[in-house]
């Protein structure tokens, strides 16, 4: 009952309430990032959602568009702005996704939406992560986030899908808040964000 109806009702109520309450704060962050990123405060990208349906995810843009002499984008670490580092460290970059939750593209809790290019690389078990709506935070995020390797991350995602419940979602919310306070698991050991998935 919770997975089929209750979870979506909770998503609608909480995302709407948070958007209303946080609207002044969201406007302020938008203005700061617009200045830091040359008038581009938001990052938009197509991502696969439930059952692989493609939607456009929206986040606060934490990196500028600086390029090298050959016109290639610099590394993530080089493009992270000062305010971008703060926004990423405190996970504030995820807040615009409340709009995706309200629209029904995402849930508050679920496997993180990854790149469309990864879809053909998943094996049968890994594809189960798309049996539910992707989330702003999830079981993998509270168990290591970007410090996890892909195998462990997908294992946590699939475990969540197979054990989805109200109790688990509540647990993930509290663990997420603890992670944010301690700024844990924001980066991997070798990258400012996360290495690309190559399959397997």
VOPAGU-2260 file (C-alpha; in pm, 1 decimal, decimal comma):
REM VOPAGU-2260
SITE   aa  ch    i         X         Y         Z
SITE  UNK   A    0       0,0       0,0       0,0
SITE  UNK   A    1     279,4     244,0      86,9
SITE  UNK   A    2     480,2     168,8    -227,6
SITE  UNK   A    3     176,2     203,8    -456,2
SITE  UNK   A    4      -2,3     502,1    -302,0
SITE  UNK   A    5     135,1     632,2      28,1
SITE  UNK   A    6     483,9     712,1     -97,7
SITE  UNK   A    7     355,3     935,5    -378,5
SITE  UNK   A    8     112,0    1117,4    -147,1
SITE  UNK   A    9     395,0    1182,1      98,4
SITE  UNK   A   10     619,4    1305,4    -183,0
SITE  UNK   A   11     355,9    1555,1    -297,6
SITE  UNK   A   12     285,7    1691,9      48,7
SITE  UNK   A   13     647,6    1723,7     162,2
SITE  UNK   A   14     789,6    1862,7    -164,2
SITE  UNK   A   15     515,2    2128,0    -188,5
SITE  UNK   A   16     562,4    2231,5     175,3
SITE  UNK   A   17     941,9    2251,9     141,7
SITE  UNK   A   18     923,6    2455,2    -179,0
SITE  UNK   A   19     694,6    2707,6      -9,6
SITE  UNK   A   20     897,5    2730,3     310,5
SITE  UNK   A   21    1236,9    2741,4     138,4
SITE  UNK   A   22    1140,8    2974,1    -149,0
SITE  UNK   A   23    1319,9    3285,1      -7,9
SITE  UNK   A   24    1634,1    3076,4      53,5
SITE  UNK   A   25    1615,9    2921,5    -293,7
SITE  UNK   A   26    1591,0    3266,7    -452,8
SITE  UNK   A   27    1899,0    3381,9    -260,0
SITE  UNK   A   28    2106,4    3079,9    -367,6
SITE  UNK   A   29    1991,0    3131,0    -725,8
SITE  UNK   A   30    2114,9    3490,9    -723,9
SITE  UNK   A   31    2457,0    3398,9    -581,0
SITE  UNK   A   32    2505,0    3115,7    -832,6
SITE  UNK   A   33    2390,0    3334,6   -1121,2
SITE  UNK   A   34    2671,4    3575,1   -1038,2
SITE  UNK   A   35    2930,2    3298,0    -993,9
SITE  UNK   A   36    2830,2    3110,1   -1311,1
SITE  UNK   A   37    2782,1    3391,4   -1557,7
SITE  UNK   A   38    2403,7    3404,8   -1531,1
SITE  UNK   A   39    2352,5    3026,0   -1523,3
SITE  UNK   A   40    2237,4    2922,1   -1175,7
SITE  UNK   A   41    2076,4    2593,6   -1279,8
SITE  UNK   A   42    2203,0    2266,3   -1421,3
SITE  UNK   A   43    1958,0    2071,1   -1639,7
SITE  UNK   A   44    2016,2    1729,4   -1787,6
SITE  UNK   A   45    1811,4    1442,0   -1921,2
SITE  UNK   A   46    1803,8    1142,2   -1686,4
SITE  UNK   A   47    1615,6     810,4   -1688,3
SITE  UNK   A   48    1339,8     774,9   -1432,1
SITE  UNK   A   49    1100,1     495,6   -1339,6
SITE  UNK   A   50    1087,8     225,8   -1609,0
SITE  UNK   A   51    1361,4     417,3   -1795,4
SITE  UNK   A   52    1132,8     710,0   -1884,7
SITE  UNK   A   53    1348,0    1013,3   -1968,0
SITE  UNK   A   54    1292,7    1340,9   -1781,9
SITE  UNK   A   55    1490,8    1660,6   -1724,5
SITE  UNK   A   56    1647,8    1683,5   -1381,2
SITE  UNK   A   57    1717,7    2027,9   -1237,0
SITE  UNK   A   58    1989,8    2109,4    -983,5
SITE  UNK   A   59    2181,6    2414,6    -873,5
SITE  UNK   A   60    2485,7    2459,8   -1097,7
SITE  UNK   A   61    2801,5    2424,7    -889,0
SITE  UNK   A   62    3056,6    2433,5   -1173,2
SITE  UNK   A   63    3131,1    2705,1   -1427,0
SITE  UNK   A   64    3192,5    2642,6   -1798,8
SITE  UNK   A   65    3565,3    2721,3   -1812,5
SITE  UNK   A   66    3751,6    2559,3   -2101,3
SITE  UNK   A   67    4114,8    2505,3   -2194,9
SITE  UNK   A   68    4292,9    2650,0   -2500,1
SITE  UNK   A   69    4155,3    2367,9   -2715,9
SITE  UNK   A   70    3799,0    2448,4   -2616,0
SITE  UNK   A   71    3759,8    2143,1   -2391,3
SITE  UNK   A   72    3589,7    2177,2   -2053,3
SITE  UNK   A   73    3834,0    2177,9   -1763,3
SITE  UNK   A   74    3811,0    1902,7   -1501,0
SITE  UNK   A   75    3528,0    1906,5   -1247,7
SITE  UNK   A   76    3768,9    2004,9    -970,8
SITE  UNK   A   77    3894,1    2304,8   -1169,0
SITE  UNK   A   78    3543,7    2424,1   -1256,5
SITE  UNK   A   79    3395,9    2403,8    -906,7
SITE  UNK   A   80    3335,5    2760,4    -788,6
SITE  UNK   A   81    3385,5    2869,9    -429,5
SITE  UNK   A   82    3013,5    2898,2    -366,5
SITE  UNK   A   83    2965,4    2582,0    -569,4
SITE  UNK   A   84    3185,9    2388,2    -329,0
SITE  UNK   A   85    2977,1    2512,5     -35,8
SITE  UNK   A   86    2649,0    2431,4    -211,1
SITE  UNK   A   87    2773,4    2083,1    -302,6
SITE  UNK   A   88    2923,5    2016,0      41,9
SITE  UNK   A   89    2593,3    2101,5     212,3
SITE  UNK   A   90    2389,1    1918,7     -57,4
SITE  UNK   A   91    2196,1    2238,8    -131,1
SITE  UNK   A   92    2249,0    2170,3    -502,0
SITE  UNK   A   93    1982,7    1899,8    -476,4
SITE  UNK   A   94    1700,7    2130,8    -357,9
SITE  UNK   A   95    1564,6    2227,1    -704,2
SITE  UNK   A   96    1482,8    1859,0    -752,9
SITE  UNK   A   97    1186,9    1916,8    -521,9
SITE  UNK   A   98    1022,2    2047,3    -837,5
SITE  UNK   A   99    1095,1    1713,7   -1008,3
SITE  UNK   A  100     933,9    1538,7    -711,2
SITE  UNK   A  101     625,8    1759,8    -732,4
SITE  UNK   A  102     597,8    1684,4   -1107,6
SITE  UNK   A  103     618,4    1310,3   -1046,0
SITE  UNK   A  104     955,0    1260,1   -1218,0
SITE  UNK   A  105    1124,1    1171,5    -890,3
SITE  UNK   A  106    1060,2    1072,9    -530,7
SITE  UNK   A  107    1215,5    1215,9    -217,0
SITE  UNK   A  108    1375,1     875,7    -152,8
SITE  UNK   A  109    1502,2     634,1    -416,3
SITE  UNK   A  110    1803,7     541,2    -629,9
SITE  UNK   A  111    1973,9     851,7    -766,9
SITE  UNK   A  112    1895,2     926,0   -1135,6
SITE  UNK   A  113    2208,3     857,7   -1338,6
SITE  UNK   A  114    2305,8     931,3   -1697,9
SITE  UNK   A  115    2095,7     818,5   -1994,7
SITE  UNK   A  116    2410,1     674,8   -2155,8
SITE  UNK   A  117    2430,4     415,3   -1876,5
SITE  UNK   A  118    2097,2     250,2   -1966,7
SITE  UNK   A  119    2238,9      -7,3   -2212,6
SITE  UNK   A  120    2525,7     -88,0   -1975,4
SITE  UNK   A  121    2315,4    -227,5   -1689,5
SITE  UNK   A  122    2281,9    -598,8   -1631,9
SITE  UNK   A  123    1944,6    -753,6   -1545,5
SITE  UNK   A  124    1986,7    -703,5   -1171,2
SITE  UNK   A  125    2111,2    -345,0   -1199,3
SITE  UNK   A  126    1808,2    -252,5   -1412,8
SITE  UNK   A  127    1586,3    -312,0   -1109,7
SITE  UNK   A  128    1689,1      31,6    -981,8
SITE  UNK   A  129    1445,4     168,6   -1241,2
SITE  UNK   A  130    1148,3     -22,2   -1096,7
SITE  UNK   A  131    1082,7     279,4    -872,7
SITE  UNK   A  132    1105,8     656,3    -913,0
SITE  UNK   A  133    1460,2     790,1    -863,8
SITE  UNK   A  134    1516,3     992,6    -548,2
SITE  UNK   A  135    1687,7    1304,4    -418,7
SITE  UNK   A  136    1855,5    1080,9    -163,6
SITE  UNK   A  137    1865,0     706,0    -122,0
SITE  UNK   A  138    2009,9     399,0      45,5
SITE  UNK   A  139    2335,9     422,8    -150,1
SITE  UNK   A  140    2376,7     789,7     -51,6
SITE  UNK   A  141    2356,5     717,1     321,5
SITE  UNK   A  142    2595,2     423,3     281,5
SITE  UNK   A  143    2882,0     603,9     114,7
SITE  UNK   A  144    2747,1     822,7    -166,9
SITE  UNK   A  145    3031,0     910,2    -412,1
SITE  UNK   A  146    3289,7     715,3    -210,4
SITE  UNK   A  147    3120,8     389,1    -316,0
SITE  UNK   A  148    3229,6     198,4    -622,8
SITE  UNK   A  149    2966,4     127,7    -886,8
SITE  UNK   A  150    2916,7    -236,7    -784,0
SITE  UNK   A  151    2840,0    -141,5    -424,2
SITE  UNK   A  152    2625,2     153,7    -527,2
SITE  UNK   A  153    2404,5     -59,2    -753,0
SITE  UNK   A  154    2381,8    -330,3    -487,2
SITE  UNK   A  155    2246,5     -72,8    -240,3
SITE  UNK   A  156    2002,1      61,0    -501,0
SITE  UNK   A  157    1861,2    -282,9    -575,9
SITE  UNK   A  158    1841,0    -369,0    -206,6
SITE  UNK   A  159    1633,0     -54,4    -152,3
SITE  UNK   A  160    1392,4    -145,4    -433,7
SITE  UNK   A  161    1344,2    -493,5    -285,8
SITE  UNK   A  162    1289,9    -364,0      71,0
SITE  UNK   A  163    1099,2     -39,9       7,6
SITE  UNK   A  164     888,5      62,2     307,2
SITE  UNK   A  165     784,2     368,4     506,6
SITE  UNK   A  166    1015,7     269,8     790,1
SITE  UNK   A  167    1313,8     243,4     555,1
SITE  UNK   A  168    1236,9     581,5     396,4
SITE  UNK   A  169    1215,2     748,9     737,0
SITE  UNK   A  170    1546,6     590,6     834,4
SITE  UNK   A  171    1708,4     720,6     514,8
SITE  UNK   A  172    1581,6    1074,0     584,5
SITE  UNK   A  173    1747,0    1084,5     926,5
SITE  UNK   A  174    2068,6     925,2     799,4
SITE  UNK   A  175    2077,4    1178,0     513,8
SITE  UNK   A  176    2049,4    1469,7     754,9
SITE  UNK   A  177    2336,2    1325,1     958,7
SITE  UNK   A  178    2550,1    1286,9     644,6
SITE  UNK   A  179    2480,9    1646,5     540,2
SITE  UNK   A  180    2575,2    1780,6     883,0
SITE  UNK   A  181    2903,9    1586,8     874,3
SITE  UNK   A  182    2962,5    1654,2     498,4
SITE  UNK   A  183    3042,8    1287,2     441,8
SITE  UNK   A  184    3071,2    1103,2     110,2
SITE  UNK   A  185    3056,4    1408,6    -116,8
SITE  UNK   A  186    3350,1    1311,2    -338,1
SITE  UNK   A  187    3512,6     989,4    -451,7
SITE  UNK   A  188    3877,8     916,3    -379,3
SITE  UNK   A  189    3992,0    1009,0    -731,5
SITE  UNK   A  190    3743,0    1266,4    -857,2
SITE  UNK   A  191    3561,9    1581,5    -746,1
SITE  UNK   A  192    3235,4    1411,9    -833,5
SITE  UNK   A  193    3216,0    1046,0    -951,1
SITE  UNK   A  194    3390,7     845,0   -1219,3
SITE  UNK   A  195    3178,8     734,0   -1515,2
SITE  UNK   A  196    3019,0     389,6   -1516,4
SITE  UNK   A  197    3175,0     169,6   -1785,6
SITE  UNK   A  198    2951,3    -133,5   -1745,5
SITE  UNK   A  199    3006,9    -465,5   -1576,7
